[in-house]
Amino acid sequence: MNIKEIKELAKKFTPEQLELCINQTLKMGKPQLEGCEVSGDVVEVLNTLAKAQTVKELMEQGMTEIEAIRELARRIRKIQGSE
């Protein structure tokens, strides 16, 4: 998980714009929206964009950036069965 990329995307884009980037990546293999480029293969790009979208949504609900990233990590651990 590239926290730096996730933080930059969450600061720069709305959840709707990140959804657009995800859809463009699914259709075209990479996002077309300027500034939405992420390193890695298609799966990594989709993962990073989805994580950034989640962080942004949590921030819009009132969490700080750090709280939102911690919540994302907690959710990932829960799904992976680590929690």
N, C-alpha and C positions, 0 to 999 in steps of 0.2 A: 504494500500500500504506500503510494507516494503522497505523503501528507502535504508536501509543498505544492504539488500540482492541484490537489483537492482544495486546499485553502485558496489558492489563486483563482480557480474556477468559481468557487463559492462566493468569493468577493466580487467577481467580475460579472456574473450572469444571474438571471432570475431562474427559478425552477423551470419555468416554461421554456426559456432559451436552452437550458441544459437538456430538457426533453427533446427539443428540436435537434440538438447535436447528437443525441443518442439515436434518434430516428434516422438522421442523415448517415450516421455510421453504419446502421443496419442496412440501409438501402444502397449506399455508395462505397462503403468500406472505410470512409473517413468523414469527419464532420466538415461541413462547408462554411459554417459561420466563422467569421474572422475572430481569432483569439481563442478558438475552441480546440485547437490542435493539442493533442496529448501524445506522449511518447509510448511506444510499445505496439504490440500486434492488436488486431481488432478486439480480441477478448479483453486485453488489458485496458484499451481505450474505453470500452463500454463499462468496465468495472470502475474506472476512475471517474467517468462522467456520472454514473449512477451514485457513487459515493458523494461526489460534490453536490449533486442534486439533493440528496438526503441531508447533508450538512446545511445547505442553504435553507431548506424547508424548516429545519430545526431552529436556525438562527431567526427566521421570520416569525417563529412561534415565541421568541423572546430569549432564547439561549444565547450565551456568548459563543464566540467561535470555538474556544477551547472546550466548553461544555458540550457543544454540538459534536465535536470530533470524538470526545470521550464517549458520548452516547452512541455514536456510530460504531466505535470499537466494541462497546458493550453488546450491541445488537449482533455484530459479526461473531463475537465469542459465543453468544447464546445460540445462534444458528449452528455454529460448528460444534456445539455440545461441550464447550470448554467452561461454561458457567453454570 
